[in-house]
Amino acid sequence: MPNDTDVRILDAVCSFEPVSFRAPLKFGGRIVDKTFLMNVEVTVETHSGNHATGFGSMPVGNIWAWPTSELTGDQTELAMKDFAERIVDIASQVPHYGHPMELMFDLTEEYAHTAKTIVAGHNFGGEFPKLAQLVAASPLDAAVHDAYGRVHDINSYDALSSEFMNDDLSDYLDDQFAGEYLDQYTLRTPKDRMPLYHLVGALDPLTDADVTDRPNDRLPVTLGEWINADGLTHLKIKLSGDNFDWDVDRVVAIEKIAAEVQAARGCSEWFYSLDFNEKCENVEYVLEFLKKVQEQSPAAYDRTQYIEQPTSRDLKAHPEIKLHEAAKLKPVVVDEALVDYEALLLARDQGYTGIALKACKGHSESLCLGAAAQKFGMFLCVQDLTCPGFSFLHSASLAARIPTVTAIEGNGRQYCPGPNRPYARAMPSMFDIKDGTVGTSCLNDIGLGFG
């Protein structure tokens, strides 16, 4: 039955903000040195006529969301921006009221057709990937949830119970979740502080000898400089997945440098995550890699918390790849392949034991997949898309509100810190990193939790 707290979308507007990188980021064999932020404002109205405006923001992220040799990066970027604008226009025309979860899941029915229209209109070959659709629609999703909280003067994470939602989780997942709501899988108060995962990209210099171009700013450049400046205890290491010796040597080298720097600052405990960006051909690569790392650097092996998306994101095309043996050694986390609940179930069958939540895949989808992962006892982490400013705070709010997530990735401060500045003045605990953590207790305002 309709709820008095339901809202309808009165207006939605999309704009784009160019963002340049202070240093290039390489992952999965691809390099990113600039992007656009997709910024969306949504105004909602209650049955009683109250209005509020919410905001959402996310990098286009086309190099990650739409890897292809058939199109240029400029073409996929253009298509995703086009998709973002069209979905926002469609949302502006939705006449009915509902909870943000309903409104957004109804809108997902328009994604595939919109994507096909764009591909045909631009005469592009191939398909518009579902992951790219989710990323392009994600700022709208965030803005609707933000506006809903603001119009009711509450935090959006406190509007996920049966008091506000018209449908239980069985409508969004399956019958295993009958009678359950998202408030059972989220926290009413954000965690006080969370460790920050710092990215060590494939091009990032480890020592002064690796520095070829030092940006003209005051930010650190080498790994040692970053560890000392921010008191880092969590490092996410980008690996090639198709260059075995380089991958092993990279981890061993990072452990050597980190051990020296951490010892000098009196730190005895730190952690790694390893991201192959789906470049490993098979599980044997992962198993042999872990064996070699353990032989050459037992400490690096022991510090590794989890492995992220080692093999192809196309799970259906590679049913022969089973990751169970690797998952016996370390949690194996699905990321690029995780685009819906069906993909989560398939990933579990193929041996994945954890999932990476990303705000860029949609706030609504992330909440549902986070609930499913908790019910299934899976390892959970939250990562970003080199998210600066509002998009980083949104990502951090997810991590701070999902019980079993223990750390938050945030590398916008490394590569594109410009959009952070206005938010850093208002919320310094989220951007002024001293002890390797971010102060997430401040994410408790109305809407998504921040101004």
C-alpha positions in Angstrom: 0.0 0.0 0.0 1.2 3.6 -0.6 2.9 5.2 2.3 2.4 8.8 3.5 6.2 9.2 3.4 6.4 8.4 -0.3 7.7 11.1 -2.7 7.6 11.9 -6.3 10.4 13.4 -8.4 9.5 17.0 -9.4 12.6 17.9 -11.2 16.1 16.4 -12.0 19.0 18.2 -13.6 22.4 16.7 -14.7 25.6 18.7 -15.2 29.2 17.8 -15.8 32.4 19.0 -14.1 35.8 18.4 -15.6 38.4 16.9 -13.3 42.1 16.7 -14.1 44.5 14.2 -12.4 47.7 15.3 -10.7 49.2 12.0 -11.6 48.2 9.2 -14.0 46.5 6.1 -12.7 47.1 2.8 -14.4 45.0 -0.3 -13.8 44.1 -3.3 -15.9 46.5 -2.2 -18.6 44.7 1.2 -19.0 45.7 4.7 -18.0 43.4 7.5 -16.7 44.6 11.1 -16.4 41.3 13.0 -16.4 37.6 12.5 -16.0 34.2 14.3 -15.5 32.1 14.3 -12.5 28.4 13.7 -13.3 26.5 15.9 -10.9 22.7 15.5 -10.4 20.2 17.6 -8.4 16.8 16.1 -7.7 13.8 17.9 -6.2 11.1 15.7 -4.6 7.7 16.3 -3.3 5.7 14.6 -0.5 1.9 13.9 -0.6 1.5 16.9 1.7 3.4 19.2 -0.7 6.8 19.5 1.1 9.8 19.9 -1.2 13.5 19.2 -0.8 16.5 18.9 -3.2 19.1 16.2 -3.0 22.5 15.9 -4.7 24.5 13.0 -6.2 27.9 13.0 -7.8 30.1 10.3 -9.5 33.1 10.2 -11.9 32.2 8.9 -15.3 34.7 6.1 -14.9 34.3 4.9 -18.5 37.8 3.4 -18.7 36.9 1.0 -15.9 33.2 0.5 -16.6 33.4 0.2 -20.4 36.8 -1.3 -21.4 36.8 -1.9 -25.2 39.1 -1.9 -28.1 36.3 -1.1 -30.5 35.7 2.5 -29.2 37.9 5.3 -28.0 37.8 6.5 -24.4 36.3 9.8 -25.7 33.5 7.8 -27.3 32.6 5.7 -24.3 32.8 8.8 -22.1 30.4 10.6 -24.4 28.0 7.7 -24.4 27.9 7.4 -20.6 27.3 11.2 -20.2 24.5 10.9 -22.7 23.0 8.0 -20.7 23.2 10.0 -17.5 21.3 12.9 -19.0 18.7 10.7 -20.6 18.0 8.8 -17.4 17.7 12.0 -15.5 15.2 13.3 -18.0 13.2 10.1 -17.7 13.2 10.4 -13.9 11.8 13.9 -14.2 8.8 12.5 -16.0 7.9 9.7 -13.6 4.5 10.6 -12.2 4.0 8.2 -9.3 5.1 8.4 -5.7 7.3 5.9 -3.9 10.2 5.2 -1.7 13.6 5.8 -3.3 14.2 2.0 -3.6 11.0 1.7 -5.6 11.6 4.7 -7.7 15.1 3.6 -8.7 14.3 0.0 -9.3 11.4 1.0 -11.5 13.8 3.3 -13.4 16.2 0.4 -14.0 13.6 -1.0 -16.4 14.5 1.9 -18.7 18.3 1.3 -18.7 18.6 -1.4 -21.3 16.4 0.4 -23.9 18.2 3.7 -23.3 21.6 2.1 -23.7 20.5 0.5 -27.0 19.2 3.8 -28.3 22.5 5.5 -27.5 24.6 2.8 -29.2 22.4 3.0 -32.3 22.4 6.8 -32.3 26.2 7.0 -32.2 26.6 4.1 -34.6 28.8 2.3 -32.0 29.6 -1.4 -32.4 29.0 -3.8 -29.6 26.8 -3.3 -26.5 26.6 -0.7 -23.8 27.8 -2.7 -20.8 25.4 -3.0 -17.8 28.2 -1.8 -15.5 28.6 1.4 -17.5 24.8 1.9 -17.2 24.9 1.5 -13.5 27.7 4.0 -13.1 26.1 6.6 -15.3 22.8 6.3 -13.4 24.4 6.3 -9.9 24.4 10.1 -9.2 20.7 10.1 -9.9 20.2 7.2 -7.5 22.2 9.0 -4.8 20.3 12.3 -5.3 16.9 10.6 -4.9 17.9 9.0 -1.6 19.5 12.3 -0.4 16.4 14.3 -1.3 14.1 11.8 0.4 16.1 12.1 3.7 16.1 15.9 3.4 12.4 16.2 2.8 11.7 14.1 5.9 14.5 15.8 7.9 16.1 12.4 8.7 19.2 10.5 7.7 18.5 8.4 4.6 19.9 5.3 6.2 17.2 5.7 8.9 14.5 5.5 6.2 15.1 1.8 5.3 12.6 0.1 7.6 9.0 -1.1 7.1 7.9 2.3 8.4 9.2 3.9 5.2 9.6 1.1 2.6 6.6 -0.3 0.9 8.2 -3.6 -0.1 10.4 -6.0 1.8 13.7 -7.3 0.4 12.1 -10.3 -1.3 10.9 -7.8 -4.0 14.5 -6.8 -4.8 16.3 -10.1 -4.1 14.4 -13.3 -3.6 12.1 -15.2 -1.1 15.0 -15.8 1.3 14.5 -12.2 2.3 10.8 -12.2 2.8 9.8 -10.0 5.8 13.2 -8.4 5.9 14.1 -4.8 5.4 17.3 -2.9 4.8 17.4 -1.5 8.4 18.3 -5.0 9.5 21.5 -4.8 7.4 22.6 -1.2 8.1 23.6 0.7 11.2 21.6 3.6 12.7 24.8 5.4 13.7 27.8 5.6 11.4 31.0 4.0 12.7 33.3 6.4 14.5 36.4 5.9 12.4 37.5 3.6 9.6 40.9 2.7 8.2 41.6 4.2 4.8 42.8 1.9 2.0 45.5 3.8 0.0 46.0 2.8 -3.6 49.4 1.9 -5.0 48.9 2.1 -8.7 51.0 0.4 -11.3 52.7 3.6 -12.3 53.0 5.0 -8.7 56.6 5.6 -7.6 57.8 3.5 -4.7 61.1 5.4 -4.1 62.7 8.6 -5.2 64.5 6.7 -7.9 61.1 5.9 -9.5 60.1 9.6 -9.6 60.2 11.0 -13.2 57.8 13.9 -12.7 57.0 15.4 -9.3 53.8 17.4 -9.3 54.1 21.1 -8.3 52.1 20.7 -5.1 52.7 19.8 -1.5 51.3 16.3 -1.7 53.4 13.2 -1.2 54.6 11.3 -4.2 56.5 8.1 -3.2 55.0 5.3 -1.2 57.2 6.1 1.8 56.1 9.8 1.7 52.4 8.8 1.7 52.8 6.3 4.6 54.5 8.9 6.7 52.2 11.8 5.8 48.9 10.0 6.3 50.0 7.3 8.9 48.8 4.6 6.5 48.1 1.1 7.6 46.1 -0.3 4.6 47.5 -0.5 1.0 45.7 -1.6 -2.1 48.2 -2.9 -4.6 47.3 -2.8 -8.3 48.8 -5.7 -10.2 49.0 -6.6 -13.9 47.6 -10.2 -13.9 49.5 -11.0 -17.0 53.1 -10.4 -16.0 53.8 -12.9 -13.3 57.4 -11.8 -12.3 56.4 -8.2 -12.2 53.4 -8.9 -10.0 55.5 -10.9 -7.5 58.3 -8.4 -7.5 55.9 -5.5 -7.0 54.4 -7.0 -3.8 57.8 -7.9 -2.4 59.2 -4.4 -3.2 56.2 -2.7 -1.5 56.6 -4.9 1.6 60.3 -4.1 1.8 59.6 -0.3 1.6 56.6 -0.4 3.9 58.5 -2.5 6.5 61.3 0.1 6.6 59.0 3.1 6.9 56.6 1.5 9.3 59.4 0.4 11.6 60.8 3.9 11.7 57.4 5.3 12.7 56.8 2.5 15.3 54.0 0.8 13.5 53.9 -3.0 13.7 50.6 -3.9 11.9 49.5 -3.0 8.4 47.6 -4.7 5.6 47.3 -5.2 1.9 44.6 -6.0 -0.7 45.6 -7.2 -4.1 43.7 -6.1 -7.2 44.4 -7.9 -10.6 41.5 -6.0 -12.4 40.4 -9.3 -13.9 43.6 -9.8 -16.0 44.5 -13.3 -14.7 43.8 -15.9 -17.3 42.9 -18.6 -14.7 43.0 -19.5 -11.1 46.3 -21.3 -11.5 48.0 -17.9 -12.0 46.6 -16.7 -8.7 47.6 -19.9 -6.8 51.1 -19.8 -8.2 51.4 -16.1 -7.4 50.3 -16.5 -3.8 52.8 -19.4 -3.4 55.6 -17.4 -4.8 54.8 -14.3 -2.6 54.7 -16.5 0.4 58.1 -18.0 -0.4 59.8 -14.7 -1.1 58.0 -12.6 1.5 56.0 -14.5 4.2 55.1 -11.2 5.8 53.6 -9.8 2.7 51.5 -12.9 2.3 50.3 -12.8 5.9 49.4 -9.1 5.6 47.2 -9.7 2.5 43.5 -9.4 3.6 41.8 -10.2 0.3 42.2 -10.6 -3.5 40.0 -8.6 -5.8 38.5 -9.8 -9.1 41.5 -11.8 -10.4 39.8 -13.2 -13.5 37.3 -12.0 -16.2 34.3 -10.0 -15.3 32.2 -12.1 -17.8 31.3 -14.9 -15.5 28.9 -16.5 -17.9 31.4 -16.7 -20.6 34.0 -18.4 -18.4 32.2 -21.1 -16.3 35.4 -23.1 -16.4 37.1 -20.7 -14.1 36.6 -21.7 -10.5 38.2 -19.8 -7.7 37.5 -22.1 -4.8 41.1 -23.2 -4.2 42.3 -19.6 -4.1 39.5 -18.6 -1.8 40.7 -21.3 0.7 43.9 -19.1 1.0 42.5 -15.6 1.0 39.0 -14.1 0.5 38.4 -13.6 -3.2 36.2 -10.5 -3.9 34.0 -10.0 -6.9 34.0 -6.4 -8.3 33.7 -5.7 -12.0 31.4 -8.7 -12.5 29.0 -7.7 -9.7 26.2 -5.9 -11.5 23.1 -7.4 -9.9 21.9 -10.1 -7.5 22.0 -12.8 -10.2 25.7 -12.0 -10.7 26.3 -12.3 -7.0 24.8 -15.8 -6.9 26.8 -16.9 -10.0 30.0 -15.5 -8.4 29.4 -17.5 -5.2 29.0 -20.6 -7.3 32.3 -19.9 -9.1 34.2 -19.6 -5.8 34.0 -15.9 -4.9 33.7 -15.5 -1.1 33.4 -11.7 -0.9 32.0 -8.7 -2.7 33.2 -5.2 -3.3 30.4 -2.6 -2.9 30.8 0.6 -4.9 28.5 3.6 -4.7 29.2 4.0 -8.4 27.0 0.9 -9.1 24.0 2.7 -7.5 23.1 3.4 -3.9 20.0 1.2 -4.1 21.8 -1.8 -5.7 24.6 -1.5 -3.2 22.3 -1.6 -0.2 20.6 -4.7 -1.5 23.8 -6.5 -2.4 25.3 -5.6 0.9 22.3 -7.2 2.7 22.6 -10.3 0.6 26.4 -10.6 1.3 25.8 -10.3 5.0 23.0 -13.0 4.9 25.4 -15.3 3.0 28.3 -14.7 5.4 30.5 -13.2 2.6 33.5 -10.9 3.1 32.5 -7.3 2.4 34.5 -4.2 1.4 33.6 -0.8 0.0 35.8 0.7 -2.7 35.6 3.8 -4.8 36.1 4.9 -8.4 38.8 7.5 -7.6 35.9 9.5 -6.1 36.6 13.0 -5.0 34.4 15.4 -3.0 30.8 14.4 -2.6 31.3 11.1 -4.3 33.9 10.1 -1.8 31.7 11.1 1.1 28.9 9.0 -0.4 31.1 6.0 -0.7 32.3 6.4 2.9 28.8 6.7 4.1 28.1 3.2 2.7 31.1 1.8 4.4 30.2 3.5 7.7 26.7 2.2 7.7 27.2 -1.5 6.7 28.2 -3.5 9.8 30.8 -5.9 8.5 32.8 -3.5 6.4 36.0 -2.7 8.2 37.8 -0.2 5.9 37.1 2.3 3.1 39.1 2.9 -0.1 39.6 6.6 -1.0 42.2 7.5 -3.7 40.7 10.8 -5.0 43.0 12.6 -2.6 46.0 11.0 -4.4 45.0 11.6 -8.1 42.4 14.3 -8.3 42.2 16.2 -5.0 40.7 19.4 -6.4 37.0 18.7 -5.8 37.9 17.7 -2.2 38.7 21.2 -1.1 35.3 22.7 -0.3 34.2 19.5 1.5 37.5 19.3 3.4 36.9 22.7 5.0 33.5 21.5 6.3 34.5 17.9 7.2 38.2 17.9 8.0 38.1 14.5 9.7 37.2 12.9 6.3 40.1 14.5 4.4 42.9 15.4 6.8 44.4 12.0 7.3 46.9 11.6 10.0 46.6 8.1 11.6 45.5 6.2 8.5 41.8 6.5 9.3 38.9 8.7 8.3 36.5 10.1 10.9 33.2 8.8 9.6 31.2 9.7 12.8 30.5 13.1 11.1 28.4 11.4 8.4 25.3 11.7 10.5 23.4 14.6 9.0 20.1 14.5 7.1 20.0 13.0 3.6 23.0 10.8 2.8 24.7 12.2 5.9 26.6 15.3 4.8 25.9 18.8 3.4 
